[in-house]
Amino acid sequence: MTDHPDIKRSPLSQSFTADGITVQIEIYQLDGTEGWTLELVDAEGGSIVWQEQFATDAAAFADFTEGLEELGLAKLIEPDDDDLATVH
């Protein structure tokens, strides 16, 4: 049996809707790590996880909002290669 690390979920995690698209914003920290992970989960259960970790949950949320303003929600959940280099 494999042990799974404890996950600390940020209070900034939430459901978010824009342009008729709803995603679950998940911001969490794995037990034993210092960084926070940002993940968007779409209605079909697909997810995009930022490769970088953030010093705080607020920094992770700020990166989401910056990407949202720059690209829009549709591009965040289905980025093309150019978007990946720009955002996450």
N, C-alpha and C positions, 0 to 999 in steps of 0.2 A: 504494500500500500504506500502511496506517495503522500508525503506531507505537503500541504499547501500553505503558503505564507499567509499571515493575517493581512488584511487589507484595511487601511484607514481611508474611508470615503470622505471627501470634502463636502462641507455644507453648500459649496458653490455648485455641486452636481445638480442637474435639473433637466427637465424637459424643456425644449425650446422649439418654437415654430416660427418660420419666416417663409414667405413666398409659397405658402401651401405645403411646405415640407416640415415634418417634425422629426427631431433627433433627440436622443438622450445625451446630454453632456455628462461625461463621467470624468471626474478628477479624483485621483486616488494615489495613495502612497503605500508601497509594499513594506511590510514589517522588515526592519533591518536596513532600509535604504533611506537616504536623505531627500531625494528628489521626488517631485510630484509628476504623475503621468496624466496626459490629456488624451481622451478618447471620445470620439463621436460614434454613436450607434444609431443606424437608421431604422426605419419601420420594419424592414425585412430582416433585421438582425445583423446586417453587415456593419463592419466598423472600420474606422480610420484611427490609427494610434500615432501620435506625434512621436518621432524618434528621439527627440531631445527630452530631457527631464527638466523640470522647472524648480527653482529654489523654493517657491511658495505656491500654494494653490491659487492665490490671487494672480500671480504671474502667468500661470497656465490659463486662467480664465481671460486675462487680458490678451494673451496671444490668440485665443479663440475669437474674441471680439474684433481684434485687428484684422484677422483673416476674413471674418465675416464682412467687415466694411470694405476690404480690398477686393475680395473675390465673389462674395455672396455665398449663401449656404449650399447651393447646388454644387458649386465648384469645390467647396471644402469636403463634401462627402464623396464626390467623384472627380478628384483632381486629375488633370493630365500631367505629363512629365514636367512641363514648364511650371505648373502650379506647385508641384511638390518641391521644386528647388526654391521657390519663393516663400512658401508658407511653412511647410514642415518637412 
